[in-house]
């Protein structure tokens, strides 16, 4: 399956024309057919919008690093639009709660953060080990508060409440997530829920997560939320009583449980863990010159191992 013709922003692509490391810099040759061969294409205009933007493009794996033991990992330079490191960037894997980056992106882009949301029974999550914000049916919170409950304690219940508020059902919101993914050129991604609990049809790749996270970072509210380590929400329950909850984030770099490599500061991110997905993390960091980077690790075998992998790959930024 080939891309016939795209014209957008002055960029014309004919047949299997070569893109480059990033379209703005016209760097290492990249055959777009290798990225999308045999896959269902989004609408041409959506593909054009993604690939005609200032994006990093993976052309292959980096030299083998035995210290990177996770199934997939990558580091992207948002300013120089270079791929600093890549391992299995196009392998389809379960994303666990990193899914919630897309949930937040859709809610921020298309929702009203001041909306009052009444939590429904859909937010009752009983799966063993599921992380929760602790909201209950009948609770009334703003969409903004729910997003903090989604991103900091990784509340699956908050994700369900957001989905029903935005689209009327979990399924309809997943359709909206998939539509957004297609617009971004995330052609190896398919969502069936807003929280990331395991499903055979719920998957993505390290590269697609970069596309999604990069888009989310363009939203000031997302930057604010993902850069927060603690948030207190005051809202009303179904009886009209005041409820106060404080939610904390779990990124060890941001909580001080793990130190970044010298010269780097982590300023946002999202963790995710299930038995099927392993331990996962996507995050944003900046160097001393305020250049920004997105890094992702998928399917590490333990939480300490996750941060060992992440420290290893982001250390390549400052080497």
C-alpha positions in Angstrom: 0.0 0.0 0.0 1.6 3.3 -1.1 1.0 6.9 -0.5 -0.1 8.4 -3.9 0.0 12.1 -3.5 0.0 14.6 -0.6 0.1 18.3 -0.9 0.3 20.3 2.4 2.2 23.3 3.7 4.1 23.5 0.4 5.3 19.8 0.7 4.5 17.5 -2.2 5.0 13.7 -1.9 4.6 11.6 -4.9 4.4 7.8 -5.0 6.8 6.3 -2.5 8.8 9.5 -2.2 11.5 9.7 0.4 11.0 11.7 3.6 13.9 12.5 5.8 14.9 12.1 9.4 12.6 15.0 10.0 10.7 16.8 7.3 11.8 20.2 8.3 15.5 19.4 8.4 15.6 17.0 5.4 18.0 14.7 7.0 18.5 10.9 6.6 16.4 9.4 3.8 13.2 7.7 5.0 11.0 5.7 2.7 7.4 6.4 3.9 6.3 3.1 2.3 8.5 1.2 4.9 6.6 3.0 7.7 3.1 2.2 6.3 3.5 -0.8 4.0 0.7 -3.3 4.6 -1.1 -1.1 7.2 -4.4 0.6 7.0 -3.8 4.2 6.0 -5.5 7.1 7.6 -7.0 9.7 5.4 -4.4 11.3 3.2 -4.9 14.7 4.7 -4.3 13.3 8.2 -1.1 11.6 7.2 0.1 14.7 5.4 -0.6 16.8 8.5 1.5 14.4 10.6 4.5 13.8 8.3 4.7 17.3 7.0 5.3 18.6 10.5 8.6 18.9 12.3 8.8 15.3 13.4 11.6 12.8 14.1 11.6 9.7 11.9 13.1 6.4 12.9 15.1 4.7 10.1 16.2 1.7 12.1 17.5 0.4 15.4 20.5 2.0 17.1 23.6 -0.1 17.7 22.8 -2.8 20.3 23.2 -1.7 23.9 23.2 -4.7 26.3 22.2 -2.4 29.1 18.9 -1.6 27.4 16.9 -4.7 28.4 13.4 -3.4 27.9 11.5 -4.7 24.9 11.4 -1.2 23.3 12.9 2.2 24.0 13.6 5.4 22.2 14.8 9.0 22.7 13.7 11.9 20.5 15.2 15.4 20.3 12.2 17.8 19.9 14.4 20.8 19.0 16.9 19.2 16.7 14.4 16.6 15.5 16.9 13.8 15.7 16.4 10.2 16.9 19.1 9.8 19.6 18.3 6.2 20.3 15.9 3.6 19.0 15.1 -0.1 19.9 12.1 -1.8 18.4 10.3 1.5 18.0 7.6 0.0 15.7 6.9 -3.1 17.7 3.3 -3.3 18.8 3.1 -3.5 22.6 0.6 -3.0 25.4 1.0 0.6 26.7 -0.8 0.1 30.1 -1.5 3.5 31.6 0.6 5.5 29.1 -2.7 5.3 27.3 -3.9 8.1 29.5 -1.7 10.6 27.6 -4.1 10.2 24.7 -7.1 10.4 27.0 -5.8 13.7 28.4 -4.9 15.0 25.0 -8.4 14.4 23.6 -10.1 15.8 26.7 -7.9 19.0 26.7 -8.2 19.6 22.9 -11.9 19.0 22.6 -13.4 19.4 26.1 -14.1 22.3 28.5 -11.9 22.0 31.6 -14.5 23.9 33.6 -17.3 21.5 32.8 -18.8 19.8 35.9 -18.8 16.0 35.5 -21.1 13.7 37.4 -19.4 10.4 37.8 -21.4 7.4 36.6 -21.3 3.6 37.3 -18.9 3.3 34.4 -16.2 4.6 36.7 -16.5 1.5 39.0 -13.3 -0.5 38.2 -13.0 -3.8 40.0 -10.0 -5.4 38.1 -7.4 -6.5 40.6 -4.4 -4.2 40.7 -6.1 -1.3 38.9 -5.0 2.1 40.0 -7.7 4.4 41.1 -8.3 8.1 42.0 -11.0 7.0 44.5 -14.0 8.7 42.9 -17.4 7.2 43.2 -20.7 7.3 41.3 -22.5 10.6 42.0 -19.4 12.6 42.7 -19.3 15.9 40.9 -15.9 17.1 39.8 -14.7 19.5 37.0 -13.1 17.9 34.0 -9.8 19.6 35.0 -9.9 17.9 38.4 -10.6 14.5 36.7 -7.6 15.0 34.5 -5.4 15.4 37.5 -7.0 12.3 38.9 -6.2 10.6 35.6 -2.5 11.6 35.3 -1.2 11.7 38.9 -2.6 8.6 40.7 -3.2 7.1 37.2 -6.9 6.7 38.0 -8.7 4.3 35.8 -11.9 5.4 37.3 -11.1 9.0 36.3 -10.4 7.8 32.7 -13.8 6.1 32.5 -15.6 9.2 33.9 -13.8 11.4 31.3 -14.7 9.1 28.5 -18.4 9.0 29.4 -18.6 12.7 29.9 -16.9 13.4 26.5 -18.5 10.8 24.3 -21.3 9.1 26.2 -19.6 5.8 26.4 -16.2 4.1 26.7 -16.5 2.7 23.2 -17.4 6.0 21.6 -14.5 7.7 23.4 -12.1 5.0 22.2 -13.3 5.8 18.6 -12.3 9.4 19.3 -8.9 8.4 20.6 -8.3 6.3 17.5 -9.4 9.1 15.2 -6.9 11.4 16.9 -4.2 8.8 16.5 -4.8 8.5 12.8 -4.6 12.3 12.5 -1.2 12.2 14.1 0.1 9.4 11.8 0.1 6.9 14.7 -0.8 4.0 12.3 0.4 1.2 14.6 -2.0 2.2 17.4 -5.4 1.0 18.4 -7.3 1.9 21.6 -10.3 0.2 23.1 -10.4 2.0 26.5 -9.3 5.3 28.0 -7.1 3.8 30.8 -5.0 1.0 29.4 -6.3 -2.1 31.1 -5.1 -5.0 29.0 -7.0 -6.0 25.9 -5.7 -7.8 22.8 -6.9 -5.0 20.6 -5.4 -2.3 22.7 -1.8 -1.6 21.5 0.7 1.0 20.3 4.4 1.4 19.7 7.2 3.5 21.1 7.2 5.7 18.0 3.5 6.3 18.0 3.7 7.2 21.7 6.3 9.8 20.8 3.8 11.2 18.2 1.1 11.3 20.8 3.2 12.7 23.6 4.8 15.3 21.4 1.3 16.5 20.4 0.2 16.6 24.0 3.2 18.7 25.0 1.8 21.4 22.6 -1.1 21.9 25.1 -0.1 24.2 28.0 -2.6 22.6 30.3 -1.1 19.1 29.7 2.4 20.5 30.4 1.1 21.9 33.6 -0.7 18.7 34.7 2.1 16.3 33.7 4.6 18.5 35.5 2.7 18.4 38.8 3.7 16.0 41.5 0.8 16.6 43.9 -2.7 18.0 43.5 -5.6 18.5 45.9 -9.1 18.3 44.6 -12.1 19.6 46.5 -15.5 18.5 45.1 -19.0 17.3 46.1 -20.2 13.7 46.4 -23.7 12.5 45.5 -25.0 13.6 48.9 -23.7 17.1 48.4 -21.0 16.7 51.0 -17.5 18.2 50.5 -14.8 15.7 49.6 -11.1 16.5 49.6 -8.5 14.2 47.9 -4.8 14.7 47.4 -3.3 12.8 44.4 0.5 12.3 43.9 2.4 11.3 40.8 4.6 8.2 40.5 7.5 9.3 38.2 10.6 8.5 40.3 12.6 11.3 38.7 10.1 13.8 39.7 9.5 12.5 43.2 13.2 12.4 44.0 13.4 8.6 44.2 15.8 8.4 41.2 18.3 11.1 40.0 18.4 12.1 36.4 21.8 12.0 34.6 23.8 15.2 35.1 22.7 18.0 32.8 19.1 16.9 32.4 15.8 17.8 34.2 12.7 15.7 33.9 9.6 18.0 33.7 6.7 15.6 32.9 5.7 12.1 32.0 3.4 9.1 32.5 4.1 5.7 33.9 2.2 2.5 33.2 2.2 -1.0 34.6 0.3 -4.2 34.0 1.3 -7.9 34.0 1.0 -8.0 30.2 2.7 -4.6 29.5 5.4 -4.8 32.0 6.8 -1.6 33.4 6.5 1.4 31.1 7.4 5.1 31.1 7.2 8.0 28.7 8.6 11.4 29.8 9.9 14.8 28.8 13.2 16.3 29.9 15.3 19.3 29.0 19.1 19.9 29.0 21.0 22.9 30.3 20.3 24.8 27.0 16.5 24.2 27.5 16.4 21.8 24.5 13.6 19.3 25.0 13.5 15.5 24.6 10.9 12.8 24.7 12.0 9.4 25.9 10.0 6.1 26.2 10.7 2.7 27.7 8.2 -0.2 27.2 8.0 -3.6 28.8 10.8 -3.4 31.4 10.8 -6.4 33.8 10.7 -4.4 37.0 10.2 -0.9 38.4 13.9 -0.4 39.3 14.7 -1.9 35.9 12.4 0.6 34.2 14.4 3.5 35.6 17.7 1.8 34.9 16.7 1.5 31.3 15.4 5.1 31.2 18.6 6.5 32.8 20.7 4.6 30.3 18.9 5.9 27.2 18.6 9.5 28.3 22.2 9.6 29.3 22.9 9.4 25.6 21.5 12.9 25.3 24.4 14.4 27.2 27.2 12.1 26.1 
